[in-house]
Each structure stands twice: as structure tokens, then as C-alpha cells.
Amino acid sequence: MRVKSSEYKKRNMGIWNEVAPRYHKRWATAKRGPFQSTKKLIELIDIKKGDHVLDVASGTGVVTKLLKQKVGKTGYVIGVDTSTTAIKVAKKWNKKSQNLLFVNADAENFSFKEKFDVITCQYALFFFPNSQKALKNIRNSLKKDGKLGISVHGHPDRVPYFDSIFDAVTQFIPNYIPPGTPDFDRFGTKKQLKDEIKKAGFTKIKVNDYDFPYSPGTFEQYWRNYLKYIAKPIKEKLDKLEKSQRKELKEMIRKNTKPYTKRNGIIQFPWEVLILTAQNN
């Protein structure tokens, strides 16, 4: 069934409006696992004092906070995101400042009068249904020789945190991931990511890969936190399972985590992150 991108965006925005506060607390501010990449992204993009920076899909403001520190008082940072709740969290977490602004806007359609020195985008490119439209909009918003910095999750085999659950859940709930949802793994290799950025007209493209291991604790902690932090529409689907199905599902997920479980019962997942830098020539 073909689903319009506008329908997907509306659904996705509703989910982020619900989960943003939980996401911020559990992931974004933890500086563990994949969010160790925030500092690395900013290092690689080489922000200068006085730079004008745009953070696309800024979420709860984790990247924007570090960007603001880098640009200093003579520069400024704008964060754009479609989730009004995420923006509220970002504003609360980032101290009010004349050189920091958050705007409710879509990556494919935002428009500013000025051009930026640097544009960043962390863990969001794979969410965009029309990634080329978003990337071309980003490129049009950069100054000549302006820089782009993007972070994405790596290949599913190297980010088993997600598929340890997804591979099992989708056997019980075929529509667990709704129709029309973009393939979140489509930029999970260096070549896939580089080709996509090159197609949008960027040059001097470089992709670095990193492993930021993440431990969710024991399996019981991993399972409980999954149930605690998932979005309401997904939880409703899980709640419809029979008790025996839920038990079987849990054991399938436990089996999937075995290769990453230490003798003491602690799970240690590898977590590949690809960080790309490019230029608008």
C-alpha cells in the first residue's frame, strides 16, 4: 500500500511529540553509546568562532548546545525541527540566548534569507521520506564552500540494539513498522551514504566510521526499558498480543542478545556510527 509522505510525516511528528521528553532523558543527554558521536561530529566539521550554523532536525537541542559553545558570542545557531515538543525541550535545556534560535520547520521545505557557514544533521537523514529534496534544500542554504556534517547509524549488523528486537517483533506483528515508513537502514554503509550526498551535488565528501559500544544493562533491563520508552502506537500493538505470544517474543529477543551478553549477564552492543563531512562548491 502506497502511503503519501505527508501522512508519514504527520504520523512521525505525532510520535516524536510524544516521546521527545523520554528520548531526551534516556538517550540525548546521556553522552553514552551513539551519542558519543555528538562531540566527534562537531570536531570533524571544524566550527569556527563567528560561524553561522544551522542544525537540521535539531530534536531536543543536544547538537545545538555544543554548536553554540563553539561559535561563541559573535556567531549564532538555528535549530529546525518538526516536533513542537522537542523544540520546547530544547529551549528549556539550552539557556535563552540572542544567538540561538529554534524554528518549527520541515527539512525539505525550510527557508532562510541568509546562507550558513555550516549545516549539521545528526541521526535524522534516514527519517526523511525524500532525502534528496532535504539534502538539496540544505545545499541551497549553505554558503559557497560551506560545510555539511551528518551522522547516521551504521549497518544493522553493526547496530544490533535495534534488530535484536525488530527481527523478533515483526514475526508477531507484521505491521509493527507502518506502511510508508522510509527504510532506516538505507544509508548504513559508507558507500550508500556517500552516494546519496554526492547525488545532491556536494563535493569533498569524507565518511568516517566509529564504534561507540552501548550497554543497556541486563536483558531484563533492556526489555523493561524497551517497553517503557516505546511510542504509544507501538505499545498498543504489543498489548494486543496473547500472554503466550508475549512470552515467546521475549524469549526470542533474549536469544538474539546472547552473542552480546557477557558472563555476568550484562549486554554490550557494538554501535557503528557513520559521520560524513562534505562541502558546497
N, C-alpha and C positions, 0 to 999 in steps of 0.2 A: 504493500500500500504506500503510495507516494504521499508524503506529508510536506506541506509548504514550510519553507524556512521560517516564516513569520509565526507559525504555530509552534515550531520547535523553540524558537526564541522566547515566546511567551511562557511556555512550559518551563524552560530552563531558568528564566528570570524568576518565576514563582518559587522554584526550588531554592535558588540562591538567596532570595529574600527570606526564606525560612531558615536555611542552615548557616547563613553568614556568621552570626554570633558564635555558634558552636565551632564552626570551621576556624574562626579567628583564635579561639581559646585553645583548641586541640592541636592545630597544625601551624597556622601562620606565625604565631608569636613564639612557638616552641624552639625554633632555631635548631631542630633536630631533623635527621633523615633528609628528605628532599629540600627542606627549607634552609639547609646549609648553603644552598646554591644562591640565595639572595645576595649575599656578600660577594660571592665569586662572579656573578653576573655584572655587578657594578664595578668590580675591579677590571674585568675584561673590557668593558665598554669605555673605560677611562674618562670618567666625568671630570670636568674642569670647573673651577670656581667661576661663577658668572654664566654658566651654561643654562639654556632654556630647555627644559626636558618635559616630555610627555610620557606618562606611564599608561599604556593601554590595557584595559581590563584590570584596573588597579585594585579591585577587590577591597579588602579591609585595610589597605594602605601600608602594607609591610615594605614593599619596594619604595614607595614614595617617601617613607620616613627616612630611609638611608640616602635616597637621592637628594632630599632637602639638605641633609647634613653636608653632602658633597658639593652642591652648587653654592653654598654659602649665602650671605645676605645680598650679594649682587646678582645672583641667579634666581630662577624660580622653577617650580614644578607644578604640572597639572596632571591630575589623575582622572581618567574617564572610566566609567563602568555603567552597566545597565541595571545593576541591582541597587535600589534606593536604600535598602537595609545595610548592604555592605558599605555604602558611602557614609551612612550615619555612624557606623562603627569606625570607619577610617577617620572621620572628622573628630570623633571622641578620642581616639588613640593618638592622633597627631595633634600637637598643640597648635592652636589657631595662629596663623602667621600671614603676613601680607604677601609672602612669596610662595604660598601653597594654596592650590585651589582644587576642589573636587567637582566634577561635572557628570551629570547623568546623561550618558550618550552611548551609542552603539559603535562598535569598532569599524563597521562597514560604512558608517554614514557621518561620523563626527566631522566637524569643520571649524577651523580656527583661522582668523585673519592672518596671523603670523606663522612663520615656519620655525621648526625646532632644530636645535643642535643635535639632540639625541632623543630617540624614542625607544622605550623598553616595553616588554610584554612577557610576563612570567606565568607559565602554566595556563595559557588561555588559547593559543593558536588553534589547538585541536578542538576547541569548543565552537569555533566559528563555522557555521554551515557553508559560507562562501569565503574560504580563507584567502583566495586571490583578490577578491573585492576588498577585503580588510587590509591586506598587505599593500595593495596599490593605493588605498586611501592613506595608509601610513607613509608610504614613499612620497606621495604628493604633499604630505605635511612636513617633510624633512627639508632642511636647507640643502643646497648643493654641497656635497661632501659630508652631509650629516650622517650620523651613525645609528645603526639599529642593533639592539640586543634582545635576544629571545631565548627563553628557557622552555624546554619541553621534557616530559618523561621519556625514557628510552624504550627499547624494545620490551614487549610484555614478558619475555623470558628473563629479562634482567630487572623487572619490576614485579616480582611475584606477589607483592602485597595485595594487589587488586585481583589478579586472576585466580589466586588461591580461593577466593570467594566467588568471583563471577563464573568460573568454569563449573562450579558445583550448583550455584543458584539457578543458572539458566537451564539446567536439566529438569528443574522442578517448576520454574516459571519462565516459559519461553519468551514472554513479552516483558521480561524484567527490565530490559533496556527498550524503551518505547520506539516504535517505528519513526523514521525520520531523524533519529539521532546520528550525528556525524560519527565516523569511525575515529575514536580517540587515539588509536594506535598508528594512524596513517603517517605520522612524522617521527616514528620511533627509531629510525636509523639515520645515520649521518647523511647518507645519500638522499633519502626521502626528504629530509628537512632542507638540505642544501638545494636540491632541485626545485622545491617549492618556492624558496626565497629567490633563486635565480630567475625563475619564471616571472616573478613580479618586477624584475628589472634591476635588482640590487647587484652590486659587484663587491669584490674583495671579501668574499664570503669565507668564513672560517668556522668550523664546528669542533668544539672540544667535548669530550665525554668524561664524565666523572661518576664515581660510585660513592653514594652517601648512605651507608648502611643505616637501617632503621629497625629498632626493636619495639614491638607493641606489647612486650612482656610475655606472659604465659599464653597458652592457647585460650584459656578461659577469659583472660583479659582482652585478648584480640577479638573474641566472639562477642563479649559483652559490649565493648566499645563500638563494634560494628552496628549492633542493634540500637545502641544509644544515640549514635550520631547520624544514621541514615535519614534521608528526607522522608517526609510523611507519605508521599505516594508509593514509595518503595516499601516502606514498613507495612502499609496496608496490604500489599500483595503477599508479603511474608506471613502476615497474620491470618491469611485465608488458608494456609497450609494446614493439613491434618497434623495432629501431635506426632504421629509416627513418621510423617514426611519431614517434619522439622527436626526430629531426632536424627533421621538418616542424613539430612542435609548437613547438620552439624558435624557428623562423623566423617562425611566426605571432605568437608573443609579441613577438619583436623588432619586427615590423611594427606591432603595437599600441602599442609605446612610442615610435615615430618622432615623433609630434606633440609629445612632451615631451622630445625629445633635442636638446641644443644642438650647435652645430658642432664643439665639442671632444669630442663623444661622451658627455658627462655627461647623465644623465637628471635632469630636475627636475619632479617630480609636484606638482600642486596637491593640497591635502588639506583639504577642508572639515570643520569640526567644529562641531556644534551644542551649545551649553551652555544648559541650561534651569535657571531658578530658580523656585520656587513656594512656597506657604505652606499650612499646615494650619489652616484657620479653623474 
